[in-house]
């Protein structure tokens, strides 16, 4: 734990100098505030312990996007970057919430005119923040689809939108409790993605060529934000501090959705998109890595079978 240190951290193998605020949220908690009994903490601790025992590690990323980090990991144990692992077709529902089909609502809307907003299937957002984001979306004057799970604030907080929001948003805003994300963001009418910076959402957004407006909430999302905003330069921050205001939301939504103010972001997204799509071609890095992994597994099985037969 960091005990609220503020100096740059430049000693992690494969990681460029990083500010403590850009580390995973569970590494930003001071020792006195750590609760080792939480489910999340136990899952994370077990994952860090178990991965050291793994014969092989598969990563949902692309070699060309994170070469330094992957090389550092590969020096310790067999690690294969085989991403992006995503489905361009809706085969299995991604949540227990009923999915809404947004196709009809999007039909006929101008190319790139609609902002997609989603904070994923797990993270929670405070009611105050939801209210500010709602007002900010209205102030922007832009069209949007907002995925709002019924438990986004908490299972005991059913009414979290500001009074009159749905009436004011009518016609240019669609609020759904869940949808097939890839089906929506691959629609030509979608022009940007306000996201919590979940890794899957980032990969899916890049695959569809969309710049990102970043609002990380927990775990790895803060580090993902750094990659998106500072390293790859394919997105911008929704706010610089933890408290978001409606004015910040409005200004940055318009900045993201305006082709002139976001032209550099969109050009950079295309560059990252090419890396990702090239990686899954027959000669791409992810395809090559996956084939190497399969070969290593086969060799390992054959070796063990020979050892067993030799003993017999």
Secondary structure, DSSP 8 states (H G I E B T S, - for coil): --TT--S-B--STT---B-GGGS-GGGSS-GGG--TTSHHHHHHHHHHHHHTT-S-EEESS-TTTSHHHHHHHHTTS-EEE------SS--S-SSSS--B--HHHHTT--TT-EEEEE--SS----HHHHHHHHHHHHHHT-EEEEE--TTSS-TT----S-TTHHHHHTTTEEEES-B-HHHHHTSTTEEEEEE---HHHHHHHHHTT--EEE---STTHHHHHHIIIIIS--EEES-SSSS--HHHHHHHHHHHH-TTTTHHHHHHHHHHHHHHHHHTSTTSHHHHHHHHHHHHHHHHHHHHHHHHHHH-
